[in-house]
């Protein structure tokens, strides 16, 4: 039987900073609704490998599928590079409180220290409360000594660039960039397959046992990018009923599609799977004349690399993030 658009059971992650908007806004059915900070939509991480929930492959996990279908599922180039490990992790994040200030290592450091991939990620802000903030990069020229002095003096947060979080904005967070998602932000995150986070500052809060959460300063100081950059938000120009580029980096490419009439997609020249993340609306993905898969707000679908032509047919005004590897 031929491959088809694959939907997976989301994996909830309870977090000290989590809220309830994954249920109330993105239509999840997590229990408990409160404190659910993340929904892992598509994951190939060991211990959290996504399981198919639609069609004849229901019940099979992503690693099993790649082992059987190889390049037909993920693309020949992707399979040659990553084997049976799916290279991206797709999440929704609901920050009821600030996330910790952290940094991620690049591939070289992560492979040496952890025998794992590093972590470059991208945020697309779905919704932000009125005074919500993002913490991205430093707000002045820095170096390792200044960073360590700030840690010692307790004024690190004064040196981090703070931006107003706005709906429908986008940020690329390369490995090495200090960052934190502020309270009141609901976002979609596209990242390398990695769960390596070096926590630098946690707003002086304690866990349920009253203990301060572990920090990783010895590792963080060696992977931080101390360069000062004036601009962090990604510029993009969305156009109705068209595909508009968001981010293109060595690890993934992303576009935004907003449409209220059918869009034909041709992936003949793309040697990669495609992921659609629905952040608003409702559409059908038609792969054959009599075969389609429904996609609604808060859902994610994996389009196998073997499917080269499809139609996105909206039921209402719909907005998708399109993800692939070039």
Secondary structure, 3 states (H helix, E strand, C coil): CCCCCEEECCEEEEEEEEECHHHHCCCCCCCCCCCEEEEEEECEECCEECEECCCCCCCCEHHHHHHHHCHHHHCHHHHHHHCCCCCEEEEEEEECCCCCEEECCCHHHHHHHHCCCCCCEEEEEEEECCCCEEEEEECCCCCHHHHHHHHHHCCHHHHEEEEECCCCCEEEECCCCCEEECCCEEEEEEEECCCCCEEEECCCCECCCCCECCCCHHHHHHHCCCCCCCCCECCCCCCECEEEEEEECCCCEEEEEEECCCEEEECCCCCCCEEEEEEECEEEEEEECCEEEEEECCCEEEECCCCCEEEEEECCCEEEEEEECC
